[in-house]
Each structure stands twice: as structure tokens, then as C-alpha cells.
């Protein structure tokens, strides 16, 4: 499958999901790009150019795929569109997974915005902090990303914050019930486990064995193939969040459409 066929297939899949949503009409004149076109651009960014900056991707699309996006606005407008449509992208990511899956696996990973030594001097990302990667014993300046995958390996829910992983998991589980969750020792907390079991019938099993290898592979693909390990050229937190969730949605699309990563 060439790039044109892949972009067309991704657009058709996203457009079917967007058409099923009852979107409120936005005030003002109609935009040059539809919501489906914007989301398609956000998703193919990590798939086709995972480690480059957005401005390079923008010029590359204009040069190679102008026939697919003839009404492409200017670069600054694309920046705003990506930020403003991240909530819709998260919805599409969720629809590409099995949200009713009984068995779930959770894990977290730090996502750096810059080197840790520069963090205290940064003028941007004041809401980020130093976070540690326990497996590699490394410090980063950025956020903690917590992922939950279903029994097929697709990402059902994700949280990107500076809070501890166990706190983010607790917030995620507030909207769920009747689940079996596999987690590592970083999510231990006797009171939280008991409350989830009694109030929501959610059983959290702490394990470091082979049961959790699947989500480790998911995080590895996100970092090594889709660019999560090195996001640069972003100067605002909303743009950074949109970039991260575009990678998560791209991964789910690869799982749904059986695309090579």
C-alpha cells in the first residue's frame, strides 16, 4: 500500500466516525478543511514523518499530497486547528478501541518536552515538571503518560498529566466499573484498591510478569516508531497534548486497519 492509498483509507475510517457524531455547528464562515481532513492530517503526521517538526511535515504534505488536501490553509492556521481538535481526536481514538473490554492493562511512561537540566530555565511548559523513567533510571522534564489497553491491544483511555501515575489511574477508573485491571507495583495503594473493588467492582492485580508484556510493546512502538520519545519544535502545552494523542490515535488506526508501522 502506497502513501496515497493509506491516507485515503485513514480518511475514510475517520470520516465514518465523525459522521456518527452530532457536532454543534461552529460560528463564523466554514473552514477550508473539514474535521475529518484535520484529524487525518493529525494522524498521518506520526505515521509518515514521526520524528520531524510540524513545519517540515506541513511543507512535505503541500509538496507531495496537494491533490488530497487542495484547500490547505497556512501554517499558523494548521497549528491552531490541531490544538482545537484534540478533543475530537481523543473521541476517535476511543471509538477505535473496545471500551467494553472486561480485561484491561495499565502502564505509564514519562514523555519529555526537553532535557531535564534545561527544565528549570524553560520559559515554556511551566506546567511540566521533572519526571523519572524507573526502568532506565533517567530523569526527564515533561509529563507522565498513563495508558490503558483492551484485550485486543488497542488504547482505550489515556491520561497526560504531572500527577503521579496512581492518581491518574484513579481518575480514569472513576468512569468505569466491573473491570479486571493488570498493573505494576507503581500503582499499589491499599485504600484505592479497596474502594475500587467495593464501589465499582474493579479488581486491580499487581504483577510484573508476562501478562503485562503487551502494553510494554505498545509503549515501545509509540516511542521508537511513532515519535513519542522525541517531540520537539512544540512550544505550548495544548499543541504538545495534541501531538501525543495524535500518536495514540495513529496506533489504534494501525491496529484497526492492519497497517505496517
ChimeraX attribute file (.defattr): number of C-alpha atoms within 10 A of each C-alpha:
attribute: neighborCount
match mode: 1-to-1
recipient: residues
	/A:1	8
	/A:2	6
	/A:3	13
	/A:4	13
	/A:5	10
	/A:6	14
	/A:7	20
	/A:8	12
	/A:9	14
	/A:10	23
	/A:11	19
	/A:12	15
	/A:13	18
	/A:14	22
	/A:15	18
	/A:16	11
	/A:17	15
	/A:18	18
	/A:19	11
	/A:20	8
	/A:21	11
	/A:22	7
	/A:23	9
	/A:24	6
	/A:25	7
	/A:26	8
	/A:27	6
	/A:28	6
	/A:29	6
	/A:30	9
	/A:31	11
	/A:32	13
	/A:33	16
	/A:34	12
	/A:35	18
	/A:36	21
	/A:37	19
	/A:38	19
	/A:39	25
	/A:40	23
	/A:41	21
	/A:42	26
	/A:43	25
	/A:44	21
	/A:45	23
	/A:46	27
	/A:47	22
	/A:48	14
	/A:49	16
	/A:50	21
	/A:51	19
	/A:52	16
	/A:53	14
	/A:54	21
	/A:55	14
	/A:56	11
	/A:57	19
	/A:58	17
	/A:59	13
	/A:60	13
	/A:61	17
	/A:62	15
	/A:63	10
	/A:64	11
	/A:65	14
	/A:66	13
	/A:67	11
	/A:68	14
	/A:69	15
	/A:70	11
	/A:71	12
	/A:72	17
	/A:73	13
	/A:74	9
	/A:75	13
	/A:76	9
	/A:77	10
	/A:78	19
	/A:79	15
	/A:80	12
	/A:81	20
	/A:82	22
	/A:83	18
	/A:84	14
	/A:85	15
	/A:86	21
	/A:87	13
	/A:88	16
	/A:89	26
	/A:90	19
	/A:91	16
	/A:92	21
	/A:93	26
	/A:94	19
	/A:95	16
	/A:96	22
	/A:97	23
	/A:98	16
	/A:99	16
	/A:100	14
	/A:101	15
	/A:102	14
	/A:103	15
	/A:104	24
	/A:105	25
	/A:106	23
	/A:107	23
	/A:108	26
	/A:109	21
	/A:110	25
	/A:111	23
	/A:112	24
	/A:113	24
	/A:114	16
	/A:115	12
	/A:116	18
	/A:117	12
	/A:118	11
	/A:119	20
	/A:120	12
	/A:121	9
	/A:122	12
	/A:123	9
	/A:124	13
	/A:125	19
	/A:126	13
	/A:127	10
	/A:128	20
	/A:129	20
	/A:130	18
	/A:131	21
	/A:132	20
	/A:133	14
	/A:134	11
	/A:135	7
	/A:136	7
	/A:137	7
	/A:138	11
	/A:139	16
	/A:140	21
	/A:141	23
	/A:142	26
	/A:143	25
	/A:144	26
	/A:145	20
	/A:146	21
	/A:147	26
	/A:148	22
	/A:149	24
	/A:150	21
	/A:151	15
	/A:152	14
	/A:153	19
	/A:154	26
	/A:155	28
	/A:156	25
	/A:157	21
	/A:158	22
	/A:159	20
	/A:160	20
	/A:161	20
	/A:162	18
	/A:163	16
	/A:164	16
	/A:165	23
	/A:166	19
	/A:167	15
	/A:168	21
	/A:169	23
	/A:170	14
	/A:171	12
	/A:172	16
	/A:173	16
	/A:174	11
	/A:175	8
	/A:176	14
	/A:177	16
	/A:178	16
	/A:179	19
	/A:180	17
	/A:181	19
	/A:182	20
	/A:183	23
	/A:184	17
	/A:185	11
	/A:186	13
	/A:187	23
	/A:188	14
	/A:189	11
	/A:190	8
	/A:191	9
	/A:192	15
	/A:193	16
	/A:194	15
	/A:195	12
	/A:196	20
	/A:197	17
	/A:198	10
	/A:199	11
	/A:200	16
	/A:201	15
	/A:202	20
	/A:203	18
	/A:204	22
	/A:205	16
	/A:206	15
	/A:207	12
	/A:208	12
	/A:209	8
	/A:210	8
	/A:211	11
	/A:212	18
	/A:213	11
	/A:214	15
	/A:215	22
	/A:216	16
	/A:217	12
	/A:218	18
	/A:219	19
	/A:220	14
	/A:221	16
	/A:222	21
	/A:223	18
	/A:224	13
	/A:225	18
	/A:226	25
	/A:227	21
	/A:228	24
	/A:229	19
	/A:230	16
	/A:231	19
	/A:232	16
	/A:233	12
	/A:234	16
	/A:235	12
	/A:236	12
	/A:237	17
	/A:238	15
	/A:239	17
	/A:240	19
	/A:241	18
	/A:242	22
	/A:243	23
	/A:244	21
	/A:245	22
	/A:246	27
	/A:247	25
	/A:248	29
	/A:249	28
	/A:250	25
	/A:251	26
	/A:252	23
	/A:253	21
	/A:254	17
	/A:255	18
	/A:256	14
	/A:257	12
	/A:258	9
	/A:259	15
	/A:260	8
	/A:261	14
